Amino acid sequence: MLRTRSRCLSAALGGRATAAGAKLGAPAGKAATLVTSATTPGASAPFIRSTVVFAAANALGLGISLATGWHYHLDLLGTGAFAAAAFATAGTELRQRASAACVGLWAVKLAGFLFYRALQTHRDGRLEDVLATSAGATGFWTISLAWGVVVSLPHTLAAGVATASRPAFGRVSDLAGIGLFVAGLCLETAADAQKWQFKSDAATRGGFCDVGVWTLSQHPNWLGNLMLWSGVVLLNAPTLLAAGRPATTLLGALASPLFMVALFYGQATGKVGNAPQLAEAKYGADARFQAYVRDVPLVVPSTGHVLSWLVES
């Protein structure tokens, strides 16, 4: 999301909760239009069921935020909702169940880690100002809802395709999709673990993380998130192409990774939020940081950089 989700939401809000909510909420409305045009009313049931799950989880999150001001529940509910939505749309067909298992595994893993982190840190300083007001909290959870609905589209749209129309599970694309998902999950997990260890070590605490996979990309957790959701798209591609309107349905599913690419690069360049400016203010005097920013790709590395990284590693 995402670490993924909170980073994305905190950057998107950045004191402009209402405006950001409107902007990032727009893809959810477009997604709903795509679902309506791509499927029959009955086939849209999984999308509606998933949206209801996300709406309930985020409404609960908003209620807790308004009543208590806690930060503990932010990712537990916001990211955990993906697992509940995946379970609610798991179906009986093998590819759909595999897709639900992938989404659920990622959500449980990430929500669990972020909840553990919240128990250790108690507060997320990036969200203090946002969650301090009712408008800010409402904006945060509205964006969280839009994030969940849009990002989960590859799974929920595929779940709406008639089972009889779906190709049998076991194609090369199925294995490739699962492989890409696993690679992305491992990268995201390694990025979070390495940065947590880096920030927990008294010798490196307060510095910028430039170890391990953080030399592959300046945002390897976002790269991993993009990879794993692209894997979910690839896994569901045979089903999406078997829909009544395959082009429209596949386009709707692609809204998930495209939305993430736009958001991740928006944050990495400072067009969404002010993370680069804050990093420059904190580490700008460090020549190592300047070299890091110059030499390490923002999010997606080139093939040459990946090969060089593998050799050096």
C-alpha positions as CSV (number, residue, x, y, z in Angstrom):
1,M,0.0,0.0,0.0
2,L,2.3,0.9,1.0
3,R,5.1,0.5,5.3
4,T,3.6,0.6,1.7
5,R,0.1,1.8,2.6
6,S,1.0,4.3,5.4
7,R,3.8,5.8,3.4
8,C,1.5,6.2,0.4
9,L,-1.3,7.7,2.4
10,S,0.8,10.0,4.5
11,A,2.5,11.4,1.5
12,A,-0.7,11.8,-0.4
13,L,-2.4,13.6,2.4
14,G,0.4,15.8,3.6
15,G,-1.9,18.4,5.1
16,R,-4.3,18.3,2.1
17,A,-6.5,15.5,3.2
18,T,-9.7,16.7,1.4
19,A,-8.0,17.5,-1.9
20,A,-6.0,14.3,-1.9
21,G,-9.0,12.2,-1.0
22,A,-10.8,13.7,-4.0
23,K,-7.9,13.1,-6.4
24,L,-7.0,9.6,-5.2
25,G,-10.7,8.7,-4.8
26,A,-11.3,9.4,-8.5
27,P,-9.7,6.1,-9.7
28,A,-12.2,4.2,-7.5
29,G,-15.1,5.8,-9.3
30,K,-13.5,5.1,-12.7
31,A,-12.9,1.5,-11.6
32,A,-16.6,1.2,-10.8
33,T,-17.5,2.4,-14.2
34,L,-15.1,-0.1,-15.8
35,V,-16.7,-2.9,-13.7
36,T,-20.2,-1.9,-14.8
37,S,-19.3,-1.7,-18.5
38,A,-17.2,-4.9,-18.5
39,T,-19.5,-7.3,-16.7
40,T,-23.1,-8.3,-16.4
41,P,-24.9,-7.2,-13.2
42,G,-24.5,-10.7,-11.7
43,A,-20.8,-10.8,-12.5
44,S,-20.1,-7.6,-10.7
45,A,-21.1,-9.2,-7.4
46,P,-17.5,-10.0,-6.3
47,F,-16.5,-6.4,-6.9
48,I,-19.4,-5.2,-4.8
49,R,-18.7,-7.7,-2.1
50,S,-15.0,-6.7,-2.0
51,T,-15.9,-3.0,-1.9
52,V,-18.3,-3.6,1.0
53,V,-15.5,-5.4,3.0
54,F,-13.1,-2.5,2.4
55,A,-15.8,0.1,3.2
56,A,-16.6,-1.7,6.5
57,A,-13.0,-2.0,7.5
58,N,-12.2,1.6,6.8
59,A,-15.3,2.9,8.4
60,L,-14.3,0.9,11.5
61,G,-10.8,2.4,11.3
62,L,-12.3,5.9,11.0
63,G,-14.5,5.4,14.0
64,I,-11.5,4.2,16.1
65,S,-9.4,7.1,14.9
66,L,-12.0,9.7,15.8
67,A,-12.8,8.1,19.1
68,T,-9.2,7.4,20.4
69,G,-6.6,9.0,18.1
70,W,-4.7,5.7,18.1
71,H,-2.2,4.8,15.4
72,Y,-2.0,1.1,16.3
73,H,-4.9,0.0,14.0
74,L,-4.1,2.0,10.9
75,D,-2.4,-0.8,8.8
76,L,-3.9,-3.6,10.8
77,L,-7.3,-2.6,9.4
78,G,-6.4,-0.9,6.2
79,T,-4.0,-3.6,4.9
80,G,-5.7,-6.4,6.7
81,A,-8.9,-5.6,4.8
82,F,-7.3,-7.0,1.6
83,A,-7.1,-10.5,3.3
84,A,-10.8,-10.3,4.3
85,A,-11.8,-9.1,0.8
86,A,-9.8,-11.9,-0.8
87,F,-11.4,-14.5,1.4
88,A,-14.9,-13.1,0.6
89,T,-14.2,-13.5,-3.2
90,A,-12.1,-16.7,-3.2
91,G,-14.7,-18.8,-5.1
92,T,-14.2,-22.4,-6.0
93,E,-12.1,-22.3,-9.2
94,L,-8.4,-23.0,-8.8
95,R,-7.0,-19.8,-10.4
96,Q,-9.4,-17.6,-8.4
97,R,-8.4,-19.5,-5.2
98,A,-4.7,-19.1,-6.0
99,S,-5.2,-15.4,-6.6
100,A,-7.1,-15.0,-3.3
101,A,-4.3,-17.0,-1.5
102,C,-1.7,-14.6,-3.0
103,V,-3.6,-11.5,-1.9
104,G,-4.3,-12.9,1.5
105,L,-0.7,-14.0,2.1
106,W,0.6,-10.6,1.2
107,A,-2.0,-8.7,3.3
108,V,-1.5,-10.9,6.4
109,K,2.3,-10.6,6.2
110,L,2.3,-6.9,5.7
111,A,-0.4,-6.0,8.2
112,G,1.2,-8.2,10.8
113,F,4.6,-6.5,10.3
114,L,3.2,-3.0,10.4
115,F,1.1,-3.8,13.4
116,Y,4.2,-5.1,15.2
117,R,6.0,-1.9,14.2
118,A,3.2,0.2,15.5
119,L,3.3,-1.6,18.8
120,Q,7.0,-0.7,19.1
121,T,6.8,2.9,17.9
122,H,3.3,3.7,19.2
123,R,2.9,6.7,16.8
124,D,3.5,7.4,13.1
125,G,5.0,10.9,13.1
126,R,4.1,11.4,9.4
127,L,0.4,11.1,10.3
128,E,0.3,13.1,13.5
129,D,-1.0,16.3,11.9
130,V,-3.3,14.5,9.5
131,L,-5.0,12.4,12.1
132,A,-5.2,15.2,14.6
133,T,-8.4,16.6,13.0
134,S,-11.7,15.0,12.0
135,A,-11.3,16.2,8.4
136,G,-7.8,14.7,8.3
137,A,-8.8,11.4,9.7
138,T,-11.8,11.2,7.2
139,G,-9.5,12.0,4.3
140,F,-7.0,9.4,5.4
141,W,-9.6,6.6,5.6
142,T,-11.3,7.7,2.4
143,I,-8.0,7.4,0.5
144,S,-7.4,4.0,2.2
145,L,-10.8,2.8,0.9
146,A,-10.0,4.0,-2.6
147,W,-6.5,2.4,-2.4
148,G,-8.0,-1.0,-1.4
149,V,-10.7,-0.9,-4.1
150,V,-8.4,0.1,-7.0
151,V,-5.4,-2.1,-6.1
152,S,-7.5,-5.2,-5.6
153,L,-9.1,-4.9,-9.1
154,P,-7.1,-7.7,-10.8
155,H,-8.5,-10.2,-8.3
156,T,-12.0,-8.8,-8.0
157,L,-12.7,-8.3,-11.7
158,A,-11.4,-11.8,-12.5
159,A,-13.7,-13.2,-9.8
160,G,-16.7,-11.8,-11.6
161,V,-16.0,-13.8,-14.8
162,A,-18.3,-16.8,-15.3
163,T,-16.5,-20.0,-14.1
164,A,-17.5,-21.9,-17.3
165,S,-15.7,-19.4,-19.5
166,R,-12.4,-19.6,-17.7
167,P,-9.4,-21.5,-19.2
168,A,-8.1,-24.3,-17.0
169,F,-5.6,-23.4,-14.4
170,G,-2.0,-24.5,-15.0
171,R,-0.9,-22.4,-17.9
172,V,2.6,-20.9,-18.2
173,S,1.1,-17.5,-17.4
174,D,-0.3,-18.9,-14.2
175,L,3.2,-20.1,-13.1
176,A,4.8,-16.9,-14.3
177,G,2.3,-14.8,-12.4
178,I,2.8,-16.7,-9.2
179,G,6.6,-16.5,-9.6
180,L,6.5,-12.7,-10.1
181,F,4.2,-12.5,-7.0
182,V,6.6,-14.5,-4.9
183,A,9.6,-12.5,-6.1
184,G,7.9,-9.2,-5.3
185,L,6.7,-10.5,-1.9
186,C,10.3,-11.5,-1.0
187,L,11.7,-8.2,-2.2
188,E,9.1,-6.2,-0.2
189,T,9.7,-8.3,2.9
190,A,13.5,-8.0,2.6
191,A,13.2,-4.2,2.2
192,D,11.1,-3.8,5.3
193,A,13.2,-6.2,7.4
194,Q,16.5,-4.6,6.4
195,K,15.3,-1.0,7.0
196,W,13.8,-2.0,10.4
197,Q,17.1,-3.6,11.4
198,F,19.0,-0.5,10.1
199,K,16.8,1.9,12.1
200,S,16.9,-0.3,15.2
201,D,20.7,-0.5,15.3
202,A,22.2,2.3,17.5
203,A,25.2,2.6,15.2
204,T,23.0,3.4,12.1
205,R,19.9,4.9,13.7
206,G,19.2,8.3,12.3
207,G,21.0,7.7,9.0
208,F,19.6,6.9,5.6
209,C,19.3,3.3,4.7
210,D,21.7,2.2,1.9
211,V,22.2,-1.4,2.6
212,G,21.0,-4.6,1.0
213,V,18.1,-4.2,-1.5
214,W,18.1,-0.5,-0.7
215,T,21.0,-0.2,-3.2
216,L,18.9,-1.9,-5.9
217,S,16.2,0.8,-5.7
218,Q,15.7,3.9,-3.5
219,H,12.3,2.4,-2.8
220,P,12.6,-1.4,-3.0
221,N,9.5,-1.9,-0.9
222,W,7.4,-0.1,-3.5
223,L,9.2,-2.0,-6.2
224,G,8.3,-5.3,-4.5
225,N,4.7,-4.2,-4.1
226,L,4.5,-3.3,-7.8
227,M,6.0,-6.6,-8.8
228,L,3.7,-8.7,-6.6
229,W,0.5,-7.0,-7.8
230,S,1.7,-7.2,-11.4
231,G,2.0,-10.9,-10.7
232,V,-1.6,-11.0,-9.6
233,V,-2.5,-9.3,-12.9
234,L,-0.6,-11.9,-14.9
235,L,-2.0,-14.8,-12.9
236,N,-5.6,-13.6,-13.6
237,A,-4.9,-12.6,-17.2
238,P,-6.4,-15.8,-18.8
239,T,-9.6,-15.3,-16.8
240,L,-9.8,-11.6,-17.5
241,L,-9.4,-12.3,-21.3
242,A,-12.3,-14.7,-21.1
243,A,-14.7,-12.0,-19.9
244,G,-17.6,-10.8,-22.0
245,R,-15.6,-7.6,-22.8
246,P,-12.0,-8.7,-22.4
247,A,-10.3,-5.5,-23.4
248,T,-12.3,-3.4,-20.9
249,T,-11.9,-5.9,-18.1
250,L,-8.2,-6.2,-18.6
251,L,-7.9,-2.4,-18.7
252,G,-9.7,-2.3,-15.4
253,A,-7.3,-4.8,-13.9
254,L,-4.3,-2.8,-15.2
255,A,-5.6,0.2,-13.3
256,S,-4.1,-1.4,-10.2
257,P,-0.4,-1.4,-11.2
258,L,-0.7,1.8,-13.3
259,F,-2.2,3.5,-10.2
260,M,0.7,2.4,-8.1
261,V,3.3,3.4,-10.7
262,A,1.8,6.9,-10.8
263,L,1.6,7.2,-7.1
264,F,5.0,5.8,-6.3
265,Y,6.8,8.0,-8.9
266,G,4.7,10.9,-7.7
267,Q,6.0,10.4,-4.2
268,A,9.6,9.6,-5.2
269,T,9.8,12.9,-7.2
270,G,8.0,15.1,-4.7
271,K,5.0,15.7,-6.9
272,V,2.9,13.9,-4.3
273,G,3.9,14.8,-0.7
274,N,7.3,16.3,0.2
275,A,9.4,13.2,1.1
276,P,12.3,14.1,-1.2
277,Q,12.5,17.6,0.3
278,L,12.5,16.2,3.8
279,A,15.2,13.7,3.0
280,E,17.3,16.5,1.4
281,A,16.9,18.7,4.4
282,K,18.0,15.9,6.7
283,Y,20.8,14.2,4.8
284,G,21.7,16.7,2.0
285,A,25.0,17.6,3.6
286,D,26.1,14.0,3.4
287,A,28.1,13.3,0.2
288,R,27.2,9.6,0.5
289,F,23.5,10.6,0.3
290,Q,24.1,12.8,-2.7
291,A,25.9,9.9,-4.4
292,Y,23.1,7.5,-3.4
293,V,20.4,9.7,-4.9
294,R,22.4,10.2,-8.1
295,D,23.3,6.5,-8.7
296,V,20.4,4.4,-7.3
297,P,17.2,4.3,-9.4
298,L,14.1,5.8,-7.9
299,V,11.8,2.8,-8.0
300,V,12.2,0.5,-11.0
301,P,15.9,-0.2,-11.8
302,S,17.2,-0.8,-15.3
303,T,18.4,-4.2,-16.4
304,G,22.0,-3.1,-16.3
305,H,21.6,-1.8,-12.8
306,V,20.0,-5.1,-11.7
307,L,22.9,-7.1,-13.2
308,S,25.5,-4.9,-11.6
309,W,23.7,-5.2,-8.3
310,L,23.6,-9.0,-8.5
311,V,27.4,-9.1,-9.4
312,E,28.3,-6.7,-6.5
313,S,26.1,-8.6,-4.1
